[in-house]
Amino acid sequence: MLLTAAMRVLICPDKFAGTLTAPEAAAAIEAGWRSVGPDDTVLVRPLADGGPGFLDVLAAALPGRRVPVRVTDPLGRPTDGELLLVGDTAYVESAQACGLHLLAADERDPNRTTSYGLGLLLAAAAETGARTAVVGLGGSATNDGGAGMLAALGAAPVDDAGRVLPYGGAALLAAAGLSGTPRLRGMALVAATDVDNPLTGLSGASAVFGPQKGADRADVLRLDDALGRYAAVLVADLPGCPPDVAVLPGAGAAGGLGAALYALGATRTSGPGWCVRWSTWTPRSTTATW
């Protein structure tokens, strides 16, 4: 006997990396479902883990405004980013400035890619007067532990002679201090990620995520050593940085951006959970109750 009663269907995919955005994937799934179940009640709510698409998902659920910001990509080239401003909260997607999707395959090199563009986004958020910035982490091309981000905020890593280090994770082998104090105008930070990895070690940023960003085994070992040295600098030079920042869950998110955010006092939240929290979850059918 065939079941003919209408069903209630929830469609909430993340992106299909390299092929479809979360909204595109959701639309395709919805179209397929409706082709065989036209009488079913369908609720479409694309999700994001903090990586690419984080802002799009939140913008569809929150009554805010999108503010364009000119930033730089992982190789320092100009590119476009944006903020989502909702009241006194700014939402930022790190992948807009640091994303692996911004590079061609032969450009991937975590020894030299930088998170500087994310720092520009956060500086712009602070200048709007935002009291809190929620930073989506994921899909990065970087392994610099947020060193580029700190440089854009006024606290570039320096060597023993006080010279500002070049961009990229490998340069942090020479890190001996920071050039100043990050300028955030008192803005609180929230790191939104689904990653539990620490900054260093066998399950750290370099070992787990470095290869997909272009790192070979020698690179992974070099980058892990560099992040260990850099973590000691964060603890020494940023008041309030947790002394165990290198081993905190999520410190290795987005090439170590989690560690830099923790060092700036950030709290952590689930990227997908944040998207679910702010979704309206109202079904498209006006007759169904969920």
Buried (B, 14 or more C-beta within 10 A) or exposed (E): EEEEEBEEBEBBBBBEBEEBBBBBBBBBBBEEBEEEEEEBBBBBBBBBBBBBBBBBBBBBBBEBEEBEBEBBBBBBEEBEBBBBBBEEBBBBBBBBBBBBEBBEEEBBBBBBBBBBBBBBBBBBBBEBEBBBBBBBBBBBBBBBBBBBBBBBBBBBBBBEEEEEBEBBBBBBBBBBBBBEEBBBEEBBBBBBBBBBBBBBBEEBBBBBBBBEBBBEEEBBBBBBBBBBBBBBBBBEBBEEBBEEBBBBEBBBBBBBBBBBBBBBBBEBBBBBBBBBEBBEEEBEBEEEEE
